[in-house]
Amino acid sequence: MKNDELKQNILLHCCCAPCASYVLECLIPQYNVSVFFHNPNIEPHDEYVKRKSELTKLLEKASLTSTVRILECDYDNAAFSSAALSLRDEPEGGARCRLCYELRLLETAYRAKAGVFDFFATTLSVSPHKNVRVLNEIGKKAAKEYGIGYLQADFKKKEGYKRSVELSKQYDLYRQTYCGCQS
Protein backbone atom coordinates (compact mmCIF):
# COMPACT_ATOMS: atom_id res chain seq x y z
CA MET A 1 0.00 0.00 0.00
CA LYS A 2 1.34 3.42 -0.98
CA ASN A 3 1.92 6.04 1.69
CA ASP A 4 -0.55 8.37 -0.10
CA GLU A 5 -3.29 5.79 0.37
CA LEU A 6 -2.90 6.18 4.15
CA LYS A 7 -3.29 9.97 4.06
CA GLN A 8 -6.62 11.69 4.53
CA ASN A 9 -8.05 13.77 1.69
CA ILE A 10 -8.34 17.52 2.08
CA LEU A 11 -10.01 20.07 -0.16
CA LEU A 12 -8.05 23.30 0.06
CA HIS A 13 -9.81 26.52 -0.89
CA CYS A 14 -7.18 28.59 -2.71
CA CYS A 15 -7.50 32.33 -3.09
CA CYS A 16 -4.36 32.67 -5.21
CA ALA A 17 -1.11 30.97 -6.13
CA PRO A 18 1.16 32.95 -3.77
CA CYS A 19 -0.91 32.00 -0.72
CA ALA A 20 -1.30 28.42 -1.95
CA SER A 21 2.47 27.98 -2.39
CA TYR A 22 3.30 27.85 1.31
CA VAL A 23 0.09 26.14 2.39
CA LEU A 24 0.65 23.33 -0.11
CA GLU A 25 4.20 22.97 1.17
CA CYS A 26 2.74 22.49 4.68
CA LEU A 27 -0.14 20.17 3.82
CA ILE A 28 1.22 17.82 1.14
CA PRO A 29 3.38 15.80 3.56
CA GLN A 30 0.31 15.07 5.69
CA TYR A 31 -2.66 14.99 3.28
CA ASN A 32 -3.76 14.14 -0.22
CA VAL A 33 -4.55 17.67 -1.35
CA SER A 34 -6.93 18.91 -4.01
CA VAL A 35 -7.21 22.66 -4.49
CA PHE A 36 -10.51 24.41 -4.99
CA PHE A 37 -10.46 27.71 -6.85
CA HIS A 38 -13.72 29.39 -5.85
CA ASN A 39 -13.37 33.16 -5.73
CA PRO A 40 -16.48 34.96 -7.01
CA ASN A 41 -15.21 38.13 -5.32
CA ILE A 42 -12.41 38.64 -7.85
CA GLU A 43 -13.03 41.39 -10.35
CA PRO A 44 -12.64 42.08 -13.17
CA HIS A 45 -12.98 38.75 -14.97
CA ASP A 46 -9.48 39.10 -16.52
CA GLU A 47 -8.01 39.26 -13.01
CA TYR A 48 -9.89 36.08 -12.07
CA VAL A 49 -8.52 34.27 -15.13
CA LYS A 50 -4.99 35.50 -14.39
CA ARG A 51 -5.09 34.25 -10.79
CA LYS A 52 -6.53 30.90 -11.82
CA SER A 53 -3.78 30.44 -14.44
CA GLU A 54 -1.14 31.33 -11.85
CA LEU A 55 -2.41 28.48 -9.67
CA THR A 56 -1.88 26.08 -12.57
CA LYS A 57 1.57 27.61 -13.13
CA LEU A 58 2.45 27.03 -9.47
CA LEU A 59 1.49 23.36 -9.64
CA GLU A 60 3.53 22.92 -12.82
CA LYS A 61 6.63 24.74 -11.56
CA ALA A 62 6.51 22.96 -8.18
CA SER A 63 6.11 19.59 -9.96
CA LEU A 64 2.77 18.97 -8.26
CA THR A 65 0.52 18.36 -11.27
CA SER A 66 0.57 14.60 -10.75
CA THR A 67 -0.31 14.80 -7.05
CA VAL A 68 -2.55 17.87 -6.68
CA ARG A 69 -5.64 18.43 -8.80
CA ILE A 70 -7.57 21.65 -9.26
CA LEU A 71 -11.32 21.83 -8.88
CA GLU A 72 -13.10 25.04 -9.71
CA CYS A 73 -16.50 26.67 -9.86
CA ASP A 74 -17.80 28.77 -12.69
CA TYR A 75 -16.95 32.43 -12.29
CA ASP A 76 -19.99 34.11 -10.70
CA ASN A 77 -19.05 37.61 -9.67
CA ALA A 78 -22.70 38.69 -10.06
CA ALA A 79 -23.67 36.48 -7.08
CA PHE A 80 -20.95 38.03 -4.91
CA SER A 81 -21.71 41.57 -6.06
CA SER A 82 -25.41 41.12 -5.39
CA ALA A 83 -24.80 39.70 -1.91
CA ALA A 84 -22.26 42.41 -1.05
CA LEU A 85 -24.14 45.37 -2.55
CA SER A 86 -25.45 46.69 0.76
CA LEU A 87 -21.95 46.37 2.27
CA ARG A 88 -20.06 48.44 -0.31
CA ASP A 89 -19.13 51.11 2.22
CA GLU A 90 -17.83 48.68 4.81
CA PRO A 91 -14.13 49.05 5.64
CA GLU A 92 -11.56 46.40 4.69
CA GLY A 93 -11.87 43.55 7.17
CA GLY A 94 -15.49 44.39 8.00
CA ALA A 95 -18.84 42.82 7.21
CA ARG A 96 -18.21 42.65 3.44
CA CYS A 97 -15.07 40.56 4.00
CA ARG A 98 -16.91 38.30 6.44
CA LEU A 99 -19.63 37.73 3.84
CA CYS A 100 -16.97 36.96 1.23
CA TYR A 101 -15.30 34.40 3.51
CA GLU A 102 -18.67 32.80 4.24
CA LEU A 103 -19.59 32.46 0.56
CA ARG A 104 -16.29 30.82 -0.27
CA LEU A 105 -15.97 28.55 2.76
CA LEU A 106 -19.59 27.36 2.65
CA GLU A 107 -19.12 26.36 -0.99
CA THR A 108 -15.83 24.64 -0.14
CA ALA A 109 -17.47 22.70 2.70
CA TYR A 110 -20.34 21.71 0.40
CA ARG A 111 -17.93 20.49 -2.29
CA ALA A 112 -15.78 18.66 0.26
CA LYS A 113 -18.81 16.84 1.66
CA ALA A 114 -20.04 15.96 -1.85
CA GLY A 115 -16.61 14.66 -2.83
CA VAL A 116 -14.19 12.17 -1.34
CA PHE A 117 -12.75 14.50 1.26
CA ASP A 118 -12.24 14.13 5.00
CA PHE A 119 -11.52 17.82 5.63
CA PHE A 120 -11.45 21.21 4.03
CA ALA A 121 -9.24 24.21 4.70
CA THR A 122 -8.39 27.60 3.22
CA THR A 123 -5.24 29.41 2.19
CA LEU A 124 -6.75 32.73 3.31
CA SER A 125 -5.14 32.57 6.76
CA VAL A 126 -1.62 32.92 5.33
CA SER A 127 -2.35 36.58 4.60
CA PRO A 128 -1.50 39.13 7.28
CA HIS A 129 -4.56 41.06 6.05
CA LYS A 130 -7.06 38.34 6.99
CA ASN A 131 -8.54 37.80 10.46
CA VAL A 132 -7.76 34.17 11.29
CA ARG A 133 -10.21 34.12 14.20
CA VAL A 134 -13.07 35.08 11.89
CA LEU A 135 -11.91 32.66 9.19
CA ASN A 136 -11.76 29.73 11.61
CA GLU A 137 -15.11 30.66 13.15
CA ILE A 138 -16.70 30.60 9.68
CA GLY A 139 -14.87 27.40 8.75
CA LYS A 140 -16.13 25.61 11.87
CA LYS A 141 -19.68 26.83 11.18
CA ALA A 142 -19.51 25.58 7.57
CA ALA A 143 -18.07 22.24 8.74
CA LYS A 144 -20.92 21.77 11.18
CA GLU A 145 -23.53 22.73 8.59
CA TYR A 146 -22.24 20.17 6.08
CA GLY A 147 -20.97 17.50 8.45
CA ILE A 148 -17.38 17.60 7.23
CA GLY A 149 -14.08 18.20 9.04
CA TYR A 150 -12.43 21.63 8.97
CA LEU A 151 -8.70 22.09 9.45
CA GLN A 152 -8.34 25.14 11.65
CA ALA A 153 -5.10 26.87 10.84
CA ASP A 154 -3.18 30.09 10.98
CA PHE A 155 -0.75 29.59 8.14
CA LYS A 156 0.89 32.99 8.65
CA LYS A 157 2.48 31.62 11.85
CA LYS A 158 6.03 30.28 11.69
CA GLU A 159 6.77 32.95 9.05
CA GLY A 160 4.26 31.41 6.63
CA TYR A 161 3.58 34.68 4.86
CA LYS A 162 7.31 35.32 4.48
CA ARG A 163 7.75 31.84 3.03
CA SER A 164 4.89 32.43 0.58
CA VAL A 165 6.69 35.55 -0.66
CA GLU A 166 9.92 33.55 -1.10
CA LEU A 167 8.11 30.79 -3.01
CA SER A 168 6.37 33.37 -5.17
CA LYS A 169 9.75 34.72 -6.21
CA GLN A 170 11.16 31.23 -6.72
CA TYR A 171 8.28 30.25 -9.02
CA ASP A 172 7.93 33.70 -10.59
CA LEU A 173 4.30 34.05 -9.50
CA TYR A 174 2.13 37.09 -10.03
CA ARG A 175 1.40 38.74 -6.66
CA GLN A 176 -1.75 40.78 -6.86
CA THR A 177 -2.13 44.06 -4.97
CA TYR A 178 -5.70 43.56 -3.75
CA CYS A 179 -7.80 40.67 -2.43
CA GLY A 180 -10.09 40.61 -5.44
CA CYS A 181 -13.06 42.73 -4.50
CA GLN A 182 -12.99 46.22 -5.96
CA SER A 183 -16.04 47.37 -3.99
C-alpha positions in Angstrom: 0.0 0.0 0.0 1.3 3.4 -1.0 1.9 6.0 1.7 -0.5 8.4 -0.1 -3.3 5.8 0.4 -2.9 6.2 4.1 -3.3 10.0 4.1 -6.6 11.7 4.5 -8.0 13.8 1.7 -8.3 17.5 2.1 -10.0 20.1 -0.2 -8.0 23.3 0.1 -9.8 26.5 -0.9 -7.2 28.6 -2.7 -7.5 32.3 -3.1 -4.4 32.7 -5.2 -1.1 31.0 -6.1 1.2 33.0 -3.8 -0.9 32.0 -0.7 -1.3 28.4 -2.0 2.5 28.0 -2.4 3.3 27.9 1.3 0.1 26.1 2.4 0.6 23.3 -0.1 4.2 23.0 1.2 2.7 22.5 4.7 -0.1 20.2 3.8 1.2 17.8 1.1 3.4 15.8 3.6 0.3 15.1 5.7 -2.7 15.0 3.3 -3.8 14.1 -0.2 -4.6 17.7 -1.3 -6.9 18.9 -4.0 -7.2 22.7 -4.5 -10.5 24.4 -5.0 -10.5 27.7 -6.8 -13.7 29.4 -5.9 -13.4 33.2 -5.7 -16.5 35.0 -7.0 -15.2 38.1 -5.3 -12.4 38.6 -7.8 -13.0 41.4 -10.4 -12.6 42.1 -13.2 -13.0 38.7 -15.0 -9.5 39.1 -16.5 -8.0 39.3 -13.0 -9.9 36.1 -12.1 -8.5 34.3 -15.1 -5.0 35.5 -14.4 -5.1 34.2 -10.8 -6.5 30.9 -11.8 -3.8 30.4 -14.4 -1.1 31.3 -11.8 -2.4 28.5 -9.7 -1.9 26.1 -12.6 1.6 27.6 -13.1 2.5 27.0 -9.5 1.5 23.4 -9.6 3.5 22.9 -12.8 6.6 24.7 -11.6 6.5 23.0 -8.2 6.1 19.6 -10.0 2.8 19.0 -8.3 0.5 18.4 -11.3 0.6 14.6 -10.8 -0.3 14.8 -7.0 -2.6 17.9 -6.7 -5.6 18.4 -8.8 -7.6 21.6 -9.3 -11.3 21.8 -8.9 -13.1 25.0 -9.7 -16.5 26.7 -9.9 -17.8 28.8 -12.7 -17.0 32.4 -12.3 -20.0 34.1 -10.7 -19.0 37.6 -9.7 -22.7 38.7 -10.1 -23.7 36.5 -7.1 -21.0 38.0 -4.9 -21.7 41.6 -6.1 -25.4 41.1 -5.4 -24.8 39.7 -1.9 -22.3 42.4 -1.0 -24.1 45.4 -2.6 -25.4 46.7 0.8 -21.9 46.4 2.3 -20.1 48.4 -0.3 -19.1 51.1 2.2 -17.8 48.7 4.8 -14.1 49.0 5.6 -11.6 46.4 4.7 -11.9 43.6 7.2 -15.5 44.4 8.0 -18.8 42.8 7.2 -18.2 42.6 3.4 -15.1 40.6 4.0 -16.9 38.3 6.4 -19.6 37.7 3.8 -17.0 37.0 1.2 -15.3 34.4 3.5 -18.7 32.8 4.2 -19.6 32.5 0.6 -16.3 30.8 -0.3 -16.0 28.5 2.8 -19.6 27.4 2.7 -19.1 26.4 -1.0 -15.8 24.6 -0.1 -17.5 22.7 2.7 -20.3 21.7 0.4 -17.9 20.5 -2.3 -15.8 18.7 0.3 -18.8 16.8 1.7 -20.0 16.0 -1.8 -16.6 14.7 -2.8 -14.2 12.2 -1.3 -12.8 14.5 1.3 -12.2 14.1 5.0 -11.5 17.8 5.6 -11.5 21.2 4.0 -9.2 24.2 4.7 -8.4 27.6 3.2 -5.2 29.4 2.2 -6.7 32.7 3.3 -5.1 32.6 6.8 -1.6 32.9 5.3 -2.4 36.6 4.6 -1.5 39.1 7.3 -4.6 41.1 6.1 -7.1 38.3 7.0 -8.5 37.8 10.5 -7.8 34.2 11.3 -10.2 34.1 14.2 -13.1 35.1 11.9 -11.9 32.7 9.2 -11.8 29.7 11.6 -15.1 30.7 13.1 -16.7 30.6 9.7 -14.9 27.4 8.8 -16.1 25.6 11.9 -19.7 26.8 11.2 -19.5 25.6 7.6 -18.1 22.2 8.7 -20.9 21.8 11.2 -23.5 22.7 8.6 -22.2 20.2 6.1 -21.0 17.5 8.5 -17.4 17.6 7.2 -14.1 18.2 9.0 -12.4 21.6 9.0 -8.7 22.1 9.5 -8.3 25.1 11.7 -5.1 26.9 10.8 -3.2 30.1 11.0 -0.8 29.6 8.1 0.9 33.0 8.7 2.5 31.6 11.8 6.0 30.3 11.7 6.8 32.9 9.1 4.3 31.4 6.6 3.6 34.7 4.9 7.3 35.3 4.5 7.8 31.8 3.0 4.9 32.4 0.6 6.7 35.5 -0.7 9.9 33.6 -1.1 8.1 30.8 -3.0 6.4 33.4 -5.2 9.8 34.7 -6.2 11.2 31.2 -6.7 8.3 30.2 -9.0 7.9 33.7 -10.6 4.3 34.1 -9.5 2.1 37.1 -10.0 1.4 38.7 -6.7 -1.8 40.8 -6.9 -2.1 44.1 -5.0 -5.7 43.6 -3.7 -7.8 40.7 -2.4 -10.1 40.6 -5.4 -13.1 42.7 -4.5 -13.0 46.2 -6.0 -16.0 47.4 -4.0 
